[in-house]
Amino acid sequence: MRRREHPVLTKDSHNLSIIKPMNIFKLLLILSVFFVNSLYAQKPYVEKELLNKITRKYKIFAKKRFIYLQKMLDKTRDGDDLQKLEAVNKFYNGVRYMPDKKVYGKSDYWATPWQFLGKDKGDCEDYVISKYFALIYLGIEPKKLFFTYVRSSRFKAAHMVLTYFKTPRSEPLILDNNNHKIFPASKRKDLTPIYNFNGESLYRASKSGTGRKVKSKKAHKKWDELKLNMKRKLI
């Protein structure tokens, strides 16, 4: 009679044989979450191809500014909302202020974040736009962030700031290129809010909360132009 052969069992194969199906499922789930998080963490704010284009156009010092930006974003990623607001506000307030007329040859131009930091200059809307998209990259919900049109008594002029609403009824925090500290709206007596805009809707500003919804084709037109330029990766 032919002798029956038995498979050789090693220590490792024995260990594998006792893993329960549920444990295998948990292991796969953990690995998949780790893989997705790794991909997200590795995705830069400005991808390599775009950074190379920026470097060719604005030279090496512009590249260094974007590298420093990425380091700041990576360092801040795990912070709370206030830490993210403070870090982004501080970084972009280091860019020089200059009116659109001098930078782009026309008034009221909304620059992409790549144009703003590439040129290292811009006006109030450009600070707001760049802060907005950097904060979204850091995971802050878009519904909490608004482009807010205000009247500045200090400069006797129209102005724009970025506002953060923890809830739709909260008093907003003000991120302003003219003030390096973030204050609640009630502490900024020099600013009179007029409108809040979040890319989808325009609201007549109030002392607390986002305000009453109104219609405006101009705000949407500027936003649509910006979105198109962002899609084209305009530098």
C-alpha positions in Angstrom: 0.0 0.0 0.0 1.3 3.5 -1.0 2.2 5.6 2.1 0.0 8.7 2.5 2.1 11.9 2.6 1.2 14.7 5.1 1.9 18.4 4.5 4.7 19.8 6.6 3.4 22.2 9.2 5.8 25.0 10.3 5.3 27.3 13.2 4.2 30.2 10.9 1.7 28.1 9.0 0.2 27.0 12.3 -0.2 30.6 13.4 -1.9 31.5 10.1 -4.3 28.6 10.5 -5.7 29.9 13.7 -6.5 33.4 12.5 -10.2 33.9 12.5 -12.0 35.3 9.5 -13.1 38.3 11.5 -9.5 39.1 12.5 -8.5 38.9 8.9 -11.2 41.4 8.0 -10.1 43.8 10.8 -6.5 43.5 9.6 -7.5 44.3 6.0 -9.6 47.3 7.2 -6.7 48.7 9.2 -4.3 48.3 6.3 -6.7 50.0 3.9 -7.2 52.9 6.2 -3.5 53.3 6.7 -3.0 53.1 2.9 -5.6 55.9 2.2 -4.2 58.1 5.0 -0.7 57.6 3.7 -1.8 58.7 0.2 -3.5 61.8 1.6 -0.6 62.7 3.7 1.8 62.5 0.8 -0.3 64.6 -1.6 1.3 68.1 -1.6 -0.7 71.3 -1.7 1.2 72.2 -4.9 2.1 69.2 -6.9 5.6 68.7 -8.4 4.6 69.5 -12.0 2.9 72.8 -11.0 5.8 73.7 -8.7 8.2 73.2 -11.6 6.1 75.6 -13.8 6.1 78.1 -10.9 9.8 77.9 -10.6 10.4 78.5 -14.3 8.2 81.6 -14.2 9.0 83.1 -10.9 12.5 81.6 -10.2 14.0 79.9 -7.2 12.9 82.3 -4.4 9.2 81.6 -5.4 9.9 77.8 -5.2 11.4 78.3 -1.7 8.2 80.1 -0.6 6.0 77.2 -1.7 8.3 74.7 0.0 8.1 76.7 3.2 4.3 76.8 2.7 4.1 73.0 2.4 6.2 72.6 5.6 3.9 74.9 7.5 0.8 73.0 6.3 2.4 69.6 7.1 3.3 70.8 10.6 -0.2 72.2 11.2 -2.3 69.4 9.7 -3.1 67.7 13.0 -3.9 70.9 14.9 -7.3 72.2 15.9 -9.2 74.8 13.8 -7.8 77.8 15.7 -4.2 76.5 15.3 -4.8 76.1 11.6 -6.3 79.6 11.3 -3.4 81.2 13.1 -0.7 79.4 11.1 -2.2 80.1 7.7 -3.0 83.7 8.6 0.5 84.4 9.9 2.1 82.8 6.8 0.1 84.7 4.1 0.3 88.0 6.0 4.0 87.9 5.3 3.2 88.6 1.6 3.5 92.2 0.5 0.3 94.2 -0.1 0.0 95.8 -3.6 -3.1 97.0 -5.5 -4.3 94.9 -8.4 -3.8 97.9 -10.8 0.0 97.8 -10.1 0.3 94.0 -10.2 -2.2 93.0 -13.0 -2.9 96.3 -14.7 -6.6 96.2 -13.8 -8.7 96.7 -10.7 -10.6 94.0 -8.7 -8.7 91.0 -10.0 -9.0 87.7 -8.0 -5.7 86.0 -8.2 -5.1 82.2 -7.8 -3.0 81.2 -4.7 -0.2 80.3 -7.1 -0.2 83.8 -8.7 -0.3 85.5 -5.3 2.6 83.6 -3.7 4.5 83.3 -6.9 4.5 87.1 -7.4 4.7 87.6 -3.6 2.3 90.5 -3.7 -1.4 91.2 -4.0 -4.4 93.0 -2.5 -6.9 92.0 0.1 -8.9 89.6 -2.0 -5.8 87.7 -2.8 -5.0 87.2 0.8 -8.5 85.9 1.5 -8.5 83.5 -1.5 -5.1 82.0 -0.6 -6.0 81.6 3.1 -9.3 80.0 2.1 -7.9 77.3 -0.1 -5.0 76.5 2.3 -7.5 76.0 5.2 -9.7 73.8 3.0 -6.5 71.7 2.3 -6.0 71.4 6.0 -9.5 69.9 6.4 -11.6 72.9 7.6 -15.1 72.6 6.3 -15.8 75.2 3.5 -19.2 76.0 5.0 -17.3 77.6 8.0 -15.3 80.0 5.8 -16.6 83.2 4.1 -15.2 86.0 2.0 -16.5 89.0 3.9 -16.9 92.4 2.4 -16.4 95.2 5.0 -15.9 98.9 5.3 -12.7 99.9 7.0 -12.9 103.1 9.1 -9.2 103.0 9.5 -8.5 103.3 5.8 -11.8 104.9 4.8 -12.2 102.2 2.1 -13.9 99.0 1.1 -12.0 95.9 2.2 -12.2 92.1 2.3 -11.4 89.7 5.1 -11.7 86.0 5.6 -14.2 85.0 8.3 -14.5 81.7 10.2 -17.9 80.7 11.7 -17.7 77.8 14.1 -21.5 77.4 13.5 -23.9 79.4 11.3 -25.0 81.4 14.3 -21.6 82.0 15.8 -19.7 85.3 16.1 -17.1 85.0 13.3 -13.3 85.2 13.7 -11.6 87.7 11.4 -8.5 86.9 9.4 -7.2 90.2 8.1 -4.1 91.1 6.1 -4.1 94.5 7.9 -3.9 92.8 11.4 -1.7 89.9 12.2 -3.8 88.8 15.1 -7.1 87.0 14.8 -10.0 88.6 16.7 -13.7 87.9 17.0 -15.8 90.4 15.0 -16.9 92.3 18.1 -13.3 93.3 18.8 -12.8 94.8 15.3 -14.6 98.1 15.8 -12.8 99.4 12.7 -14.6 97.1 10.4 -18.3 97.3 9.4 -19.5 94.0 7.8 -21.5 94.3 4.6 -21.7 90.9 2.9 -20.6 87.3 3.5 -19.9 85.1 0.5 -18.9 81.5 0.5 -18.7 80.6 -3.1 -22.2 79.4 -3.4 -24.3 82.0 -1.6 -24.2 85.7 -0.7 -25.5 86.9 2.7 -26.1 90.4 4.1 -23.8 90.4 7.1 -25.0 90.7 10.7 -23.3 91.1 14.0 -23.6 87.4 14.7 -24.3 84.5 12.3 -23.8 84.5 8.5 -26.8 86.8 7.9 -29.7 86.9 5.4 -29.3 85.4 1.9 -29.3 87.9 -1.0 -28.7 87.7 -4.8 -25.6 89.1 -6.5 -24.4 88.2 -10.0 -21.1 90.1 -9.5 -19.9 88.0 -6.6 -20.7 84.8 -8.5 -19.0 86.0 -11.6 -15.8 86.7 -9.8 -16.0 83.3 -8.1 -16.7 81.5 -11.4 -13.7 83.2 -13.0 -11.5 82.2 -10.0 -12.7 78.5 -10.2 -11.9 78.5 -13.9 -8.4 79.9 -13.3 -7.9 77.3 -10.5 -8.9 74.5 -12.8 -6.5 75.8 -15.5 -3.8 76.1 -12.8 -3.2 79.7 -13.8 0.2 81.0 -12.5 
